[in-house]
């Protein structure tokens, strides 16, 4: 974990004015992604992806757009995740990486669009209404 934090600090110093950046959102989560040319290292809020998300499949999920294009070993990824939970941040990170790869090479947009990586999932939790227990769940009806 310390090595990841040291690398994140080094990433900030090296990457000044030499990176591409983009933002991805899902539910209430927001992820800012930056890439520089490198070896495929991923840092999320100073941690590795499996440490941050506590899932073994986090690395594969986040890097799906880069693997589709064969760029997962060509760039280093630095992500800043805020808000929401694990699922929202994972999907927001995937969208952010897809968007930042397009800024690097606009011709890849067609491939990523066909695979569904550029579509923002706009579903959010529906608000609770007055008189109901949840958004649509009414209290149990009692005849007498």
N, C-alpha and C positions, 0 to 999 in steps of 0.2 A: 504494500500500500504506500509506503514512503517513496518507493521508486516512482510510482505513478504521480505522486504529488510533485516530486522533483522534476519529472518530465513535463508536467503541466506548466510549471514555472518557466522551464527552459523553452517550451513551446511559445509562450507569450513573448519572450525576448526575441527569439529567432523569427517569429512570424510577423513582426511589425511591417506593415505595408507590403507583405508578400503572400497574402492569403485571400481566399474567396470565402464569403460568408452568406448564410441564408437562415430563415426562420421557419420552423414547422410548428403547427398547433394541433391539438386534439383534446376534446372535452375542455377542461380548464388548465391543461398543461401547455407550456410554451418552451421550445428548445431552440437555442441559437447554435448553429453549427459553423465551424471554421475548418478549412482544409488547407494543408500545405503539402508539397511534394515530400514523400518520405517512404516509410516501410510498411505502413498499414497499422500503426499503433492507434488505439482509441482511448481517449480520456473523457470521462463524464463527471463533471464537478470535482475533478481531482482524483477520481477513482477509476479503476478498470470497469468495463461494462458488467461483468459477472459479479463483481463486488458491489457495485452501486445498485443494480436491479435485483440482486440475490436470486438470479435465475441462471441456469447453465446455458440456456439457449439465447441469452440476451445479445451476445456478440453476433450470432448468425442473423437474428431478427433485425438488428440495427443496420447491419451491413448488406442486407439483401439488395438494395439498389446498386451498390458499388460492385457486388459480386456478379450481378447480371451484366454489367458493362466490363467486367474484368479489371476493375480499378481498385479493388480492395487492398492490394499490396503496393499500390503506387502512391497513395496519399496517407498522411497522418490526419486523424480526425480529432478535433477538440469540441466537446459539446457542453453547453451550459443549460441545464434543465431547471425549470421553475414550475411550481404549482402542480395540482392534480395528484395522481397516483402512479403506480408502476405501469399499468396498461396504457394510460394516456401519454405518459412520457416516452414509452417505447415507440408508440405509433407516431408521436410528434418528432422523435429523433429520426425515424425512418423517412418521414416527409422532408425534414430539414436536410438530410444528406442527399436525397434525390434532387432537391432544389439547388443545392450548392454545386452538385455535379453538373447541372445544366448551365450554371453560370460559368463553369470552367470550359465546357464544350457544348454549345447549343444544339449540335446535331444529335446528341443523345436523347433529346426530349421526346422524339417519336417512339423510341424503344421503351423509355420509362413510362410514357403515357399509355401505351398498349398493355403494359404489365400492371397498370393501376397504381403506380407509386407516386404519381403527381396529383391524385385526387384527394382533396382534404375531406376527411370524414367529419361532417358537421353535426353529427348527433350529440346532443347534450342531455343532461338530466332534466326532465320536465319539472316545473315548480309545483309545490304543494298548494292546493286550493283550499279556501276556508270551508269548514264543515265536513271535510273529507279527512281520512286518516293519512293518505299519501296523495300522489298526484291525481289518481283516479279511483282509488279504493274507498268506497263509502262505508260508513259504520254498518254493522250487521243490523238488518231490519227485524223488528220485533212486532208481531201482530198484536199482542196484548201485554 
